[in-house]
Structure formats: structure tokens, C-alpha cells
Amino acid sequence: MSDRPDPELIPASDACALLGISPATLYAYVSRGQLSSRPGADSRSRVYLRAEVERLAHRKQAGRGAARGAAQSLDRGLPVLETRISLIRPDAPYYRGRSAVAAAQAGATLEDIARLLWEGEEQDPFATSAPSPWPQRVATLALDTVLPPLERTMACIPLLALEQRQSLNAAAPVRREVAAMLLRQNAALLVGIQPDARPVHRLLADAWRPGNAGFSEVVRSALVLCADHELNASAFAARVVASTGAHLHATVSAGLAALSGPRHGGATARAHALLLDAQASGAPASFIAERWRRGDELPGFNHLLYPDGDPRGAEVLRLLRELSDDNARMQQVETVIAATLENSGQHPNIDGLLAAICYVYDLPASHALVMFATARLVGWLAHALEQQALGTLIRPRARYTGVVPGKSL
């Protein structure tokens, strides 16, 4: 093994120089989760990922000066649009002022959260009759479980729009009923069955672990906690499409397309792979310690918006512990969590806990993304309804950095 230092890792002095800050500010960034650190050559020093530091330096630079306001507004973690839908606080995300964690603990279903976020509590959009079976042109794709869940769903949603006569109706009650139908259809497409009127968490749980009440409860809680998270990439994509006046099926298609990217929906698959690799190593704690020492990321841990730990992940973990404490796979998860905390100080996030649900119940990694996509559709539709009620088009401006016309190359 070479003794040469890893060029991707830099000491604190270099990190401070790149950011133009003092060591005290650097440590504050680490404590807030804006940067991560790793053990250095000796036990008293720390090193930092060069790419992480450079990204933060770029964001700081983009924020300087009013002329760069447009670029700043689209950086991660900075506000883009006003919304009354959700608020992120250290203790929980809040849905229209109500704690998502408290709602999950109180037994709320995803449908309850949909009524809240869609402002449909007075006139229940789910009170209509059960959804119809798939139309013939859709059924072949919708029931083909060989197809990956997200791709199957993205192929069918636009075809279902052709069957929806009220797709462009501007009446709020009608739009909420279309949204309710879409929630049921989306869940059924993701698991490859006919749609029905069961609560969505039951539809998923019955498809994967029929008769397991504890599993159904974990799925219910996870869906409630994942329903919305402010203007993340998929919610913003859905909102931009909604601003054009497109029907709700199109906004869902936009959200699913954004979620399909490895930097968004792919987080759950990487977290699941970490659990499998830790198990296969035969020594999970040593595996995590070595991975951290090398400077490799630990997918499923840490969240920039929750430097003290993702409360959504903490709630799912609490429930998993309550229902699976004697499960050998749960003990493996506990070992990985403990080793990660000891070596990096990082807590598991919601992506990691969705992956842990699949790992503990011996389900494919794809099911974690299915839970996420099932839940997040509620948020996408809430943003679509809010944006279309405003009646404005989202059209950011660009800051041109290319060749200036008229200047020689």
C-alpha cells in the first residue's frame, strides 16, 4: 500500500484557505453538517474532502453580490419560491404547520397527509368510488412486474391522462379528486397490480409482506414522513411543469423523471448496497471504519438540512427497533449505525432507513424507492395545486458565461 497522501483529502489549513475562513468557522461548518471530516495521519488531526470544500467555496462565491442573486436562488438549500406547504425545522418537517413526526406517531395515513397538504379536509377527495381497473392499452404495461417499478410507472401515467376527461378542469374539488385518483394509481403501478381503495400503505404492505401487521405499520410511518420536503429537485420539477398549466398527470411524470436520477432517488439504492456490503464483509464495524478512513462516503447517513440527525430517519428507526429488535438483520443494521456514529459522528437519514426497512424485511432495494415515490407524489401534487392556484409561470433567468458576441476568439 502506498504511503502517499490521498489527493482528494486536504488538511484543515488548506480547507480554510479555499474557503477564506478561520479554523473555528471550519469546525462550525462541520458541526452544522455543511462539511464532513475524516481522521488524519495522526489521532489529533482531521482531513476534508477536496470536492466538498470546493463545492462549498463555489456556493459562497455565488452568494456574493446582488448581480449573482439569480444563480444563488437555484443553489441547494436556498429559497426559490414562497410556499405554505411544508417547513423544515431541526426537529421535523412540518406540513402546513403540523409536525410530520407527530403525525406519524399519531397513526396518520398518507391519505390523511394528502387531505392536509391539498387543503381537502372539508371535502374528502378520497370519498369517491374505487378506481377503475386499468384500461386495456395500459394493462399490459401496468401489470408487467418484470419492468422496473419507476420505468413502468413513468410509461403508464401519460397514457392514463388520455382517459381523464377532467384533466384540465380548474375547479379545486375536481382537481383534488384527480389527485386522489393519481395517488392510488401511482401506488398500484409501482407494485404492478390493479388499483383499489385500500389505504396506500396497506396496498404496498399486502403486496410485499401480506399479513404482517408490524411491516404495514413501518410502511405507513415511512410514507407519512416522506410525503413532502419543501422544494427538493423532484418537487421543483413538478412545480415548474404545473406552472405551465399542464394537467396533474404531467406534473407527476416530471416528479418521477427527476426522482429517477441517481443523485435523488438513487440514494436509497446506495444505502441498501452499503448494508449488503457490510454484511458480506463479515465484520461490519471494521468495514465501516475502513471505508471512512479511506474517505469513501457512507450513503444513507448525514443530511445537510439536519446536522444533528434526520428526525424522519430517527422515527423510522425507533419503530423498526420496537418491531424488529430480535431480528438478526436488524442487529446488522444496528452495528452499521453504531460504527458510523463512532467513526464519523453521522446519524442515519431517511434514505438510509428506507433501505434499512428493505434490508430487515429481506426485500429488494427497489422497494425503498417505491416507498419514496409513493409518498412524495403527495407533495408533488400539493406543489402543483398551489402553483396553479397562483396562476404564474416559473421562468428563472440565466447568467450568461459564454463567448461575448462580437469579440474575437
C-alpha positions, 0 to 999 in steps of 0.5 A: 500500500502506498504511503502517499497522501490521498489527493482528494483529502486536504488538511484543515489549513488548506480547507480554510484557505479555499474557503477564506475562513478561520479554523473555528468557522471550519469546525462550525461548518462541520458541526452544522453538517455543511462539511464532513471530516475524516481522521488524519495521519495522526489521532489529533488531526482531521482531513476534508474532502477536496470536492466538498470544500470546493463545492462549498467555496463555489456556493459562497462565491455565488452568494456574493453580490446582488448581480449573482442573486439569480444563480444563488436562488437555484443553489441547494438549500436556498429559497426559490419560491414562497410556499405554505406547504411544508417547513423544515425545522431541526426537529421535523418537517412540518406540513402546513404547520403540523409536525410530520413526526407527530403525525406519524406517531399519531397513526396518520395515513398518507391519505390523511397527509394528502387531505392536509397538504391539498387543503381537502379536509372539508371535502374528502377527495378520497370519498369517491368510488374505487378506481377503475381497473386499468384500461386495456392499452395500459394493462399490459404495461401496468401489470408487467412486474418484470419492468422496473417499478419507476420505468413502468410507472413513468410509461403508464401515467401519460397514457392514463391522462388520455382517459381523464376527461377532467384533466384540465378542469380548474375547479379545486374539488375536481382537481383534488379528486384527480389527485386522489385518483393519481395517488392510488394509481401511482401506488398500484403501478409501482407494485404492478397490480390493479388499483383499489381503495385500500389505504396506500400503505396497506396496498404496498404492505399486502403486496410485499409482506401480506399479513404482517401487521408490524411491516404495514405499520413501518410502511405507513410511518415511512410514507407519512414522513416522506410525503413532502420536503419543501422544494427538493429537485423532484418537487421543483420539477413538478412545480415548474411543469404545473406552472405551465398549466399542464394537467396533474398527470404531467406534473407527476411524470416530471416528479418521477423523471427527476426522482429517477436520477441517481443523485435523488432517488438513487440514494436509497439504492446506495444505502441498501448496497452499503448494508449488503456490503457490510454484511458480506464483509463479515465484520461490519464495524471494521468495514465501516471504519475502513471505508471512512478512513479511506474517505469513501462516503457512507450513503444513507447517513448525514443530511445537510438540512439536519446536522444533528440527525434526520428526525424522519430517519430517527422515527423510522428507526425507533419503530423498526427497533420496537418491531424488529429488535430480535431480528438478526438483520436488524442487529446488522443494521444496528452495528452499521449505525453504531460504527458510523456514529463512532467513526464519523459522528453521522446519524442515519437519514431517511434514505438510509432507513428506507433501505434499512426497512428493505434490508430487515424485511429481506426485500429488494432495494427497489422497494425503498424507492417505491416507498419514496415515490409513493409518498412524495407524489403527495407533495408533488401534487400539493406543489402543483395545486398551489402553483396553479392556484397562483396562476404564474409561470416559473421562468428563472433567468440565466447568467450568461458565461459564454463567448461575448458576441462580437469579440474575437476568439 
